[in-house]
Every structure is written in C-alpha cells, then in structure tokens.
Amino acid sequence: MFIYGFPVLGLQYMSRAEDLFRMAAENKAAPGWIGDKWRCVCGVENSTNFCPECGAKAPAKPWKCSCGRDCTTNFCPDCGAKAPV
C-alpha cells in the first residue's frame, strides 16, 4: 500500500480507523500519577520530574481546589484559583 508515493507496511491489513486507535491505546497508556509516583509511557514508575529511561517529562500532578474540583492545570478552570506550590 502506498500513501503519497511512500510505502506503508501493515496498514493494508486494517480495514477500519477504530482498529488503529485501539492499537495505539493498548500500546501507549497515558502517563498519570498513582500516589506519589507516576507511570511513564515506556512503562517505568518514577517519582522524579523526568523518566530516567526515556527522558519523558512527568505529567502535571493533580491537586484539589478549594472549590472542590480536581485540577491538573496551573489554575482552576472553575474559580481561577492558582495551584499550590
């Protein structure tokens, strides 16, 4: 199979886009915090800011706003409160 003149191997066996998305989700889970540690996309559990195996940056650590919302951004999207340092 060729796309824009470049050979693409393996895609000719998949008939639906859902298969591609399912395979990508199975292969790479989103990094997330589990207590004080986070799991990288390479599968290593870390407690540092960067993964020592692949160098990926740690995801934003979730925090609880005073309005009650769980946030992962620098500011609360509901009330605008700043994340604790």
Beta strands, then each sheet from edge to edge (+ up, - down):
strand 1: 2-3
strand 2: 6-7
strand 3: 32-34
strand 4: 37-39
strand 5: 45-46
strand 6: 63-64
strand 7: 70-71
sheet 1: 1+ 2-
sheet 2: 3+ 4- 5+
sheet 3: 6+ 7-
end
